[in-house]
């Protein structure tokens, strides 16, 4: 399920409903007109806000934003959302920080706030793994012994997915292979 938020800089809460662990989280936002010019967008998940300010600290999960038109989309995979959760009240609140680099290459914070991750009674993680390969802008994969392939176009910029994963964003199938994202229009029946 895609959740839409505003990334116009403000101190207001993000207003996100609780999300389930072990399921993908997709967040999209309109790029604000008149807002800061950004060269890259990033979304990070932290246990607590102060941890994001600690020297050398690494987020629990991180996602590069994928820009299409006037929208930016971030994806946390099911594996990234698989966090250690507790049975105690208010212990499963995490800190979501959204920002990136401005047009001059300096870090810039757009929005941040709490997000609650709830334990999931079932896992929606697919049990079938497919490995993609891209040669001469043709992506291919094998499924049940049959090789499938399709033409792709490098998307440029920072990968929108984790290596080897494929997602559909704004009507495009996006595949990342060896750190490079490729896309092709998605066709649904």
C-alpha positions in Angstrom: 0.0 0.0 0.0 1.4 3.4 -1.0 1.2 6.1 1.6 1.2 9.8 0.6 2.8 12.5 2.7 3.8 16.1 2.3 7.5 16.9 2.2 7.0 20.7 2.5 9.4 21.4 5.4 7.5 21.7 8.6 7.7 20.5 12.2 4.2 18.9 12.1 3.9 15.2 12.7 4.1 13.0 9.6 0.6 11.7 10.3 1.3 8.2 9.1 -0.9 5.3 10.3 0.9 2.3 11.9 2.6 -0.1 9.5 3.2 -3.8 9.8 6.7 -5.3 10.1 7.8 -7.7 7.4 5.7 -5.9 4.7 7.0 -3.4 2.2 6.5 0.3 2.9 6.0 2.7 -0.1 5.8 6.4 0.5 5.2 9.0 -2.2 5.1 12.8 -2.1 4.7 15.7 -4.4 7.9 17.7 -4.9 6.9 21.1 -3.4 6.8 24.0 -5.8 9.0 26.7 -4.5 10.7 24.3 -2.1 14.4 23.7 -1.8 16.0 22.4 -5.0 17.1 18.9 -4.3 19.7 16.8 -6.2 18.9 13.6 -4.3 16.2 12.4 -1.9 16.7 9.9 1.0 14.4 8.3 3.6 15.9 6.8 6.7 14.4 4.7 9.6 16.0 5.2 13.0 15.0 3.8 16.4 15.2 7.2 18.1 15.6 10.8 16.8 18.8 11.4 18.7 20.5 8.4 17.0 20.4 10.1 13.7 22.6 12.9 15.0 25.3 10.6 16.5 28.6 10.6 14.7 29.1 7.5 12.6 25.6 6.1 13.3 23.9 4.2 10.6 20.1 4.0 10.1 18.2 0.8 10.5 16.9 1.2 6.9 17.6 3.6 4.1 16.0 4.3 0.7 17.0 6.5 -2.2 14.1 8.5 -3.6 12.9 7.7 -7.1 11.8 10.9 -8.9 9.2 10.6 -11.7 7.8 13.9 -12.9 6.8 16.0 -9.9 6.6 13.0 -7.5 9.3 11.3 -5.4 8.8 7.7 -4.1 10.7 5.8 -1.5 10.5 2.0 -0.8 11.5 0.1 2.3 11.5 -3.7 1.4 9.9 -6.3 3.7 13.4 -7.2 4.9 14.1 -3.6 5.8 10.8 -3.4 7.7 11.7 -6.6 9.7 12.6 -4.8 12.9 13.0 -6.1 16.5 9.6 -5.3 18.1 8.5 -5.4 21.7 5.3 -6.2 23.5 5.5 -3.1 25.7 3.3 -0.1 25.0 4.9 2.7 22.9 8.1 0.7 22.4 7.6 0.1 18.7 7.7 3.8 17.7 10.5 4.5 15.2 11.8 7.8 13.7 11.4 8.4 10.0 13.6 11.1 8.5 13.2 12.4 5.0 15.7 14.7 3.3 18.7 14.4 1.0 21.1 16.7 -0.7 20.2 20.1 -1.9 21.3 21.4 -5.3 24.6 22.5 -3.8 25.3 19.0 -2.4 24.6 19.9 1.2 22.5 17.7 3.5 19.0 19.0 3.9 16.2 17.8 6.2 12.6 18.1 4.8 10.4 16.1 7.2 10.8 13.8 10.2 8.5 12.2 12.6 7.4 9.0 14.4 6.1 5.9 12.7 4.7 2.9 14.6 5.7 -0.6 13.4 3.3 -3.3 14.5 4.0 -7.0 14.7 2.6 -8.9 11.7 0.7 -12.1 12.2 1.6 -13.3 8.7 4.4 -12.7 6.3 3.7 -11.3 2.9 7.3 -11.9 1.8 7.3 -13.8 -1.5 8.8 -17.3 -1.3 10.0 -17.2 -4.9 13.3 -15.4 -5.6 14.1 -14.3 -9.1 17.6 -13.1 -10.1 17.8 -10.5 -12.8 20.7 -9.9 -15.3 21.0 -7.0 -17.7 23.1 -7.3 -20.8 23.0 -4.6 -23.5 19.9 -3.1 -22.0 18.0 -6.3 -22.0 16.9 -7.6 -18.6 16.4 -11.4 -18.2 15.5 -13.8 -15.5 14.7 -17.5 -15.3 11.4 -18.8 -13.8 10.4 -22.5 -13.7 13.2 -23.3 -16.2 12.0 -20.7 -18.8 14.1 -17.6 -19.6 12.1 -14.4 -19.8 13.6 -11.1 -21.1 12.5 -7.5 -21.8 14.1 -4.3 -23.1 15.0 -1.8 -20.4 16.3 1.7 -20.2 18.8 2.9 -17.5 16.9 5.3 -15.2 20.0 7.2 -14.1 20.6 8.6 -10.7 20.4 6.6 -7.5 18.9 3.1 -7.6 15.2 3.0 -6.6 15.4 -0.6 -5.4 17.8 -3.0 -3.7 19.9 -5.0 -6.0 18.0 -7.9 -7.7 14.6 -6.5 -6.8 11.9 -5.4 -9.1 9.1 -3.0 -8.2 6.4 -1.1 -10.0 6.5 2.7 -9.6 4.2 5.1 -11.4 3.4 2.5 -14.1 7.1 1.5 -14.6 8.8 -1.8 -13.7 12.1 -0.8 -12.0 14.8 -3.4 -11.7 18.2 -2.8 -10.1 21.2 -4.9 -11.2 24.7 -4.3 -9.9 23.7 -0.9 -8.4 22.1 0.5 -11.6 18.3 0.9 -12.0 16.6 0.1 -15.3 12.9 0.6 -16.1 10.3 -0.5 -18.6 6.6 0.4 -18.8 4.4 -2.0 -16.8 1.5 -3.5 -18.7 -1.5 -4.9 -16.7 -4.3 -7.0 -18.1 
